Amino acid sequence: MNRLWNLLCFLIVSLADSSPLTTHFLPVTCRVGEQVVLPCSWKPRLSAPASCHVQWQSTTTAAVFEQQGARSWQAEEYWGRLEVPEEKLGSGDCSLVIKDVQITDTGRYESFMVVDGERSRKTRVFIQGVKLSVFDHKSQQARGPGGDLVLDLVTQHSVRVVFQGRNSSEWTELWMKGDNDSVRLEKDPLREQLTLKGLQRPDEGTYKVLDQHGLAVSTVQLAVHGDSPDVRGHDEMENEISGDAVRSSRSLLLLCFALVTSFQIPRLFGGVDT
């Protein structure tokens, strides 16, 4: 037991952490499903290290990503979504690229470079703190009866769509990942999109796309009004009616002009003959 404790103490001491007591976190924002870059450059704090060994950690999930040369490691919840481009490390750029960003990625991140310290002990040098804020998508849409509503699922991590009617306080499940298509509901085989066909007035309300944690990826408020799928504004319809009236007036004037001219031409030629 004592040997294990001594080994643990040695590891803690040998991997010294030079992170400052107070960290300034650079704010970065994005929306779910996008790609974001957490900026980092080791040049202001270090001379050229013998080898680039970068670590990223989160204040909520501890170790997130680590890379040394061509070898890399990333936490399970980020698997396949993290990268520090190796070709940029040597020039000082140790920025972390997060693909297909999720709501749960929100948090504070810190980057370190692992360098050789005294007596060949490894030392972590703090580089950059970043505060990442991830927001969901929100929109309002209007459709006419019989039209279609296309819901963007945004990310492959979306697993459910729920619906709350305009005059209801309850949420009902509209779609679950893996469900077969129905007469009215169809999942695009290539894109992360769901189409609700043949809209009617009862379809008015709020639609939420949820991830596996039950967090909202997107929210759509739908209004169904008008008499056809082509829903146009009042001003647009008035302009179209006015345009038709102007065109009818012009046609009538041209017809009158043609009739008057047809009566005048014989008289003119008749005067010449006499």
Salt bridges, closest charged atoms under 4 A:
ASP17 OD2 - ARG124 NH2 2.86
GLU66 OE2 - HIS53 NE2 2.51
GLU83 OE1 - LYS99 NZ 3.65
ASP100 OD2 - HIS157 NE2 3.65
ASP105 OD2 - ARG81 NH1 2.82
ASP116 OD1 - LYS122 NZ 2.69
ASP136 OD1 - LYS138 NZ 2.88
GLU173 OE1 - ARG160 NE 3.19
GLU186 OE1 - LYS197 NZ 3.14
ASP188 OD2 - ARG191 NH2 3.60
GLU192 OE1 - LYS187 NZ 3.87
ASP203 OD2 - ARG184 NH2 2.66
GLU204 OE1 - ARG166 NH1 3.02
ASP230 OD2 - ARG232 NE 3.60
GLU238 OE2 - HIS234 NE2 2.88
GLU240 OE1 - ARG232 NH1 2.70
ASP244 OD1 - ARG247 NH2 2.15
